[in-house]
Amino acid sequence: MPDNTQMPYLNNPVTKYPKISPPPQDQPEPGLDATLDPKADHGEKTYQGSGRLAGRKALITGGDSGIGAAVAIAYAREGADVAIAYLPAEEEDARHVIAQIQATGQQAAGLPGDLLDPEYRDSLVDDAAEALGGLDILVNNAGKQVYAEKLEDLTDQQVSETFQVNIIAMFTLTRAALKYLPEGGSIINTTSIQAYQPSAHLVDYASTKAAINAFTKGLAEQLGPRGIRVNAVAPGPVWTPLQVSFGQPNERLPHFGHNVPLGRPGQPAELAAPYVFLASDEASYVLGETLNVNGGKPSP
């Protein structure tokens, strides 16, 4: 292997972040970054913006923690005003992200509520646009993931709630956003490697992620002629509170993300740049794309 010691500007992706072996831990849903062990990196100390989203206005669901938090911080450092939607139980994490946005000098709005609540879901986009003075980026990122080892353990209620949060809410929020999104606006949906390689204990979650891929590609065909781009990001194993709040069996946590070619789980900070790219004018000819960010897992 070539010696990179004379090239300090290069990072080996295998060792850029440590190969963590998280201890077994339980958090009630939805989980908090504040108490995650080990802590996740959202780019607070590393992400440097360059004005790629100057003047933009974004709504990010699930923006308080994990991937959503990293994207919110990056968008603000790229010059965007940002509204984050989150569950009231995640207030501690949300305050941290809002402080990070405000530290850039950009406008921040926190919009707590539950996407299972029709009233909240129906008003969320309007509230974000009012708070920011408009909207031109929608990031549908909020997700529900609760494992079930056997189909007999997977209740209709859980299936319904997973579909409501993960995909049906996307229809509601995107429909509402079309009142505001101008030509050049962008919609970015979070799908998953689970859409292609579903785990046996995540059947309902994986099914929603496959649906998100189809939603993204079909909507891109529909909205492309209107000058609105629709794309998706498909993360692989990323270290977030989702994993410790019944997203994975406890005994699997020490080996979480070790099965990818890079040999480690991703950190939320590593997901920020793809979302920035897809929202930026640099991606003007990119639509209907699912950008896989998964540590090397083969995917379509």
Secondary structure, 3 states (H helix, E strand, C coil): CCCCCCCCCCCCCCCCCCCCCCCCCCCCCCCCHHHCCCCCCCCCCCCCCCCCCCCCEEEEECCCCHHHHHHHHHHHHCCCEEEEEECHHHHHHHHHHHHHHHHCCCCEEEEECCCCCHHHHHHHHHHHHHHHCCCCEEEECCCCCCCCCCHHHCCHHHHHHHHHHHHHHHHHHHHHHCCCCCCCCEEEEECCHHHCCCCCCCHHHHHHHHHHHHHHHHHHHHHHHHCCEEEEEEECCECCHHHHHHHCCHHHHHHCCCCCCCCCCECCHHHHHHHHHHHCHHHCCCCCCEEEECCCCCCC
